[in-house]
Amino acid sequence: MSIKQQRAAFFDVDNTLVRGSTIYFLGRGMYQRGFFTKADISRFVLANLRFRLTGTEKQDEINRFQKSAQDFIGGHNVTEINTVAQEIYDEYVSPALWEGTIEIAQRHLNDGVEVWLVTAAPEDMATLIAQRLGFTGAIGSKAAIKDGFYTGEMNGPLLHGREKATAIKELAREHGFNLEECFGYSDSHNDLPLLLTVGKPSAINPDAILRIRALKEKWPIHDFRRMRFINRLLGPLVSRAAWLGTRLTPRRKSR
């Protein structure tokens, strides 16, 4: 009797599961609660945007973003930040979730496939999202902690690009996953190392480069942005057509 090998589905977070940047939501919520000045949050947002928009593997950009993330969290009490993160999830993250992505993840769970989030965002925040959604777990960038406070240093590399592939290989060794039978989902070509590590990659809300690669490789493509646009565009037209239909339908004459 053969033993069924455990499988996993690995999901990127920003723009794959959540519309926008998780760490931006965290920074915005902390700013509103008085953790930062406007100058602090402006520097952080600028570094975050540069990192996202360059679509980069350039080490200087990665280092710049990593330093910004370290300065952003350093010196804060871990318990306090975890409490704030719960509030930020309810306020910003939950309304920005892609329901289509959650449905894909839920189908995997129903099939006995573990669902893991894999993100450059702080692992504590990614774990919170996974817990709220009933997923198996999360791996992300790890912030160093000492005596209950974030030190402002990273415990390991920023989980970006090739580092994601390295991380899921390590996770596969620990959990006995056969990566050829595993699934991967992302919106960004920067995650090609992750997608090429699994046997069943897919694109969700892909950028232009990832879309071209997915089409070439015949990977499944899910674009929930297009569905939202079509719904916004066609919804009023359908309603208008239905209204006109009722106006133009001849009424039966009463006998």
C-alpha positions in Angstrom: 0.0 0.0 0.0 1.6 3.3 -1.1 1.7 6.3 1.2 0.3 9.5 -0.2 2.9 12.2 -0.1 1.9 15.5 1.5 1.6 18.4 -0.9 1.6 22.2 -0.5 0.5 25.3 -2.3 2.7 28.4 -1.9 1.1 31.8 -2.3 2.8 35.1 -2.6 0.9 37.8 -0.6 1.2 41.4 -2.0 -1.0 41.7 -5.1 -1.5 38.0 -5.2 -3.6 37.5 -2.0 -3.9 41.2 -1.0 -4.5 44.3 -3.2 -1.5 46.4 -2.4 1.4 46.1 0.0 1.1 44.4 3.4 4.0 46.2 4.9 2.5 49.5 3.7 -0.8 48.7 5.4 1.2 48.0 8.6 3.2 51.2 8.3 0.0 53.3 7.6 -1.7 51.8 10.7 1.2 52.4 12.9 1.6 56.0 11.7 -2.1 56.7 12.5 -1.5 55.3 16.0 1.4 57.7 16.6 4.3 55.3 16.1 6.0 57.5 13.5 6.3 61.1 12.3 5.3 62.1 8.8 8.9 62.2 7.8 9.5 58.7 9.1 6.5 57.2 7.2 7.4 59.2 4.0 10.9 57.7 3.9 9.5 54.3 4.5 6.8 54.6 1.8 9.3 55.9 -0.7 11.7 53.0 -0.1 8.8 50.6 -0.4 7.6 52.1 -3.7 11.1 52.1 -5.2 11.5 48.5 -4.2 8.1 47.5 -5.7 8.3 49.6 -8.9 11.8 48.7 -9.9 10.8 45.0 -9.9 14.4 44.6 -8.9 17.0 42.0 -8.1 19.5 44.8 -7.7 21.2 44.3 -4.3 21.5 48.0 -3.6 17.7 48.4 -3.9 17.1 45.3 -1.8 19.5 46.6 0.8 17.8 50.0 0.8 14.4 48.5 1.3 15.7 46.1 4.0 17.3 49.0 6.0 14.0 50.9 5.7 12.1 47.9 7.1 14.6 47.4 9.9 14.3 51.1 10.9 10.6 50.9 10.7 10.1 48.1 13.2 13.2 48.5 15.4 12.8 49.4 19.1 9.1 48.5 19.3 7.6 46.1 21.8 6.7 42.8 20.1 3.4 42.3 22.1 2.3 45.9 21.3 3.0 45.5 17.6 1.1 42.2 17.5 -1.9 43.8 19.0 -1.7 46.7 16.5 -1.3 44.2 13.7 -4.6 42.5 14.6 -6.4 45.9 14.3 -4.6 46.7 11.0 -5.7 43.3 9.6 -9.3 44.1 10.3 -9.0 47.7 9.1 -6.9 47.5 6.0 -5.9 43.9 5.0 -9.2 42.1 5.3 -11.1 44.5 2.9 -8.2 44.3 0.4 -8.2 40.5 0.1 -8.7 38.9 -3.4 -11.7 36.6 -2.9 -10.7 34.6 -6.0 -7.3 33.8 -4.5 -8.9 32.7 -1.2 -11.2 30.4 -3.1 -8.2 28.8 -4.9 -6.5 28.3 -1.5 -9.6 26.9 0.0 -10.0 24.3 -2.7 -6.4 23.2 -2.0 -7.2 22.9 1.7 -10.3 20.9 0.9 -8.2 18.5 -1.2 -5.8 18.0 1.7 -3.1 20.3 0.3 -1.3 22.5 2.8 -1.4 26.3 2.1 1.6 28.4 2.9 2.1 32.1 2.4 5.6 33.1 1.2 6.4 36.8 1.4 9.0 39.5 1.8 6.7 41.1 4.4 7.4 40.5 8.1 6.7 36.9 9.0 4.7 37.9 12.1 2.2 39.7 9.9 2.1 36.9 7.3 1.5 34.4 10.1 -1.4 36.5 11.4 -3.0 36.6 7.9 -2.6 32.9 7.5 -4.2 32.3 10.9 -7.1 34.5 10.1 -7.8 32.8 6.8 -7.3 29.3 8.2 -4.2 28.5 6.1 -1.5 26.1 7.2 1.2 28.7 7.9 3.5 31.4 6.6 7.2 32.2 6.0 8.4 35.7 5.6 11.2 38.1 6.4 12.2 37.6 10.1 12.8 40.5 12.4 15.3 39.9 15.2 13.9 40.1 18.7 15.7 40.7 22.1 14.1 41.0 25.5 10.6 41.4 23.9 11.6 44.2 21.5 12.4 44.3 17.8 16.1 45.1 17.6 16.0 46.7 14.1 18.0 43.9 12.6 16.9 41.1 10.3 17.2 37.5 11.4 18.3 36.2 8.0 17.8 37.6 4.5 14.9 39.6 3.1 12.6 36.9 1.7 12.6 38.1 -1.9 13.4 36.5 -5.3 15.7 33.6 -5.0 15.4 33.6 -1.2 11.8 32.5 -1.6 12.8 29.4 -3.6 15.5 28.6 -1.0 12.9 29.0 1.8 10.3 26.6 0.2 13.0 24.0 -0.5 13.9 24.1 3.2 10.2 23.9 4.1 9.8 20.9 1.7 12.6 19.1 3.4 11.1 19.7 6.9 7.6 18.6 5.9 8.3 16.0 3.3 6.7 17.8 0.4 7.5 16.6 -3.1 8.0 19.9 -4.9 7.1 18.4 -8.3 3.6 17.9 -6.9 3.4 21.3 -5.2 1.7 24.5 -6.4 3.0 28.0 -6.6 1.1 31.3 -7.1 2.4 34.9 -7.6 1.8 38.1 -9.4 5.4 39.1 -10.0 8.2 37.9 -12.3 10.5 38.4 -9.3 8.9 35.2 -8.0 9.9 33.1 -11.0 12.5 31.3 -8.8 9.7 30.2 -6.6 7.4 29.3 -9.5 10.1 27.3 -11.2 10.8 25.4 -8.1 7.4 23.8 -7.9 5.8 21.4 -10.5 2.5 23.3 -10.8 3.0 27.1 -11.1 0.3 29.6 -11.7 0.1 33.4 -12.2 -2.4 35.5 -10.3 -2.9 39.2 -11.4 0.5 38.9 -13.3 2.7 41.7 -14.3 3.6 42.0 -17.9 6.8 39.9 -17.8 5.2 37.1 -15.7 2.1 37.0 -18.1 4.4 36.5 -21.1 6.3 33.7 -19.3 3.0 32.1 -18.1 1.6 32.2 -21.7 4.8 30.7 -23.1 4.8 27.9 -20.5 1.0 27.4 -20.6 0.7 28.0 -16.9 -2.8 28.8 -15.6 -3.5 32.6 -15.3 -6.0 34.1 -12.9 -6.6 37.8 -13.3 -9.1 39.0 -10.7 -8.3 42.6 -11.6 -9.9 42.1 -15.0 -13.0 40.6 -13.4 -13.4 43.6 -11.1 -13.0 46.0 -14.1 -15.5 44.0 -16.2 -18.0 44.0 -13.3 -17.6 47.7 -12.7 -18.0 48.4 -16.5 -20.8 45.9 -17.3 -22.7 46.1 -14.0 -24.4 49.5 -14.8 -24.9 48.5 -18.4 -26.6 45.2 -17.5 -28.8 47.0 -15.0 -29.7 49.7 -17.6 -30.5 47.0 -20.2 -32.7 45.2 -17.8 -34.5 48.4 -16.9 -35.0 49.2 -20.6 -36.3 45.7 -21.2 -39.0 46.2 -18.7 -40.0 49.5 -20.2 -40.1 48.1 -23.8 -41.9 44.9 -23.0 -45.6 45.4 -24.1 -48.0 45.2 -21.3 -50.9 42.8 -21.5 -54.2 44.5 -21.9 -56.6 43.7 -19.2 -59.7 41.9 -20.4 
